[in-house]
């Protein structure tokens, strides 16, 4: 990061990227901003409304409920996936044939289209025809995720753990592979316990990749739409209606463009703000 | 102790494979069997579901459409990201750090926010329902990712390589194409893999930007689920087939996959 040459013309190198991303990001963003401050009754007639929609969204209980559900969901999956991912990375084979087999199998869920993930879990968890549904009901629990909010949450979280824990595993595995064998030998000579090796050698070396893992998992889980939509449709009731699902309901379902646009901007700002915090932390660890 | 340590990854992989097995299991069953009895493997093994997909154009065209826009997207994203990543890894210029973060913010934009404006934008430029529209829309999150990954890999190459080449009389582009790109070939492969992956799995934008001509396979599936009633076997077969391209590309990057997921920063 430090010994870079100052070269103003380097802008030419980034110009194509900036042009493409700007086309895709700035124009739609401006459209959203436009909608967020206007009212329309169709026919492309718009009236200036100022910050009315923002006030409405920020004060609406519906938005608070979705935001709360979203935060709870993201918090829960981070609390499960990060420790689980680290544990799997620590115990999986380090090199050779079996390591490759593990990596390939673990990466598989990451490359399945998101609606297929939802459909697959739907078929897997349905109480009548699904393996999971049959197993849980066979153990004596009354489980039906299409009707019970708690079962719906359980299934959605299990699906996300299934879908994304491998990302954490792969990142943590990459971090672990970067530790020279000499460190472990030194620890052995010192008679360090397994916990000490983890706490003072492995964890510090994984810090950087784990920040990336948390950042990616935070961003993606906060934007989650397709998988829970296909699995539960946001239900039963509104039990699994996360921010994106609620947003699409308002924008495309009810066609309330103003409130939807205001909600989009608030939503985007929340993701941006939290991601910025993670990003700054990450850059700080990178400079150390 | 040595034996117990195998238990955790094995159980985890079993957990990963079970839903996939269930999907495959369903895809070889008749709708009748799925709805009437609960069986752990197909009793009346049938390939009808697959035959239907391979003979019905609305089904197999979905696969072609998806693969077409994914490949266009991957080529565009990686090509434009290469020089940009080089600039970020080697030079200081006005606003470089802010620009890098701004690019990343686009990776953070929820697709749900952009669905409707994208529809209007691509309709306005007459690209609605074309492969190129989906490919371009997906560059929104793939270019930042490709730049991020490539920058990580490029920063791992010592600057002395560049300097030696210039001393030897190489021009910039000759150095870049002949020496630098081969050096970071693994990084390019990984970046391409990630662009492929995120374009392949995304559905919300792909579905919003297409109607018939460029409809992705994933969208064909949702339509079938809603209109043709409960053809679960067919749905399962279509779903199983969407796993194949992913498994195929994983095989090629298997040795770099861990480093790639760390965005080249290990």
Interface residues (C-beta under 8 A of the other chain):
Chain A: X1 X3 X4 X5 X6 X7 X8 X9 X10 X11 X13 X14 X16 X17 X18 X20 X21 X23 X24 X25 X27 X28 X29 X31 X32 X87 X88 X91 X92 X93 X100 X102 X103 X104 X105 X106 X107 X108 X109 X110 X111 X112 X113 X114 X115 X116 X119 X120 X121 X123 X124 X128 X129 X130 X131 X132 X134 X162 X165 X166 X167 X170 X171 X173 X174 X175 X177 X178 X208 X209 X212 X219 X222 X223 X225 X226 X230 X243 X244 X245 X247 X248 X251 X252 X257 X260 X264 X265 X267 X268 X271 X272 X275 X276 X279 X286
Chain B: X5 X6 X7 X8 X9 X12 X13 X15 X16 X17 X18 X19 X20 X22 X23 X26 X34 X35 X38 X40 X76 X80 X81 X83 X84 X86 X87 X88 X90 X91 X92 X93 X94 X96 X99 X101 X103 X104 X105 X106 X107 X108 X109 X110 X111 X112 X113 X114 X115 X116 X117 X118 X120 X121 X136 X137 X139 X140 X143 X144 X147 X155 X159 X197 X200 X201 X202 X203 X204 X217 X218 X221 X222 X225 X232 X235 X236 X239 X242 X243 X245 X246 X247 X249 X250 X251 X254 X255 X257 X258 X259 X261 X262 X263 X265 X266
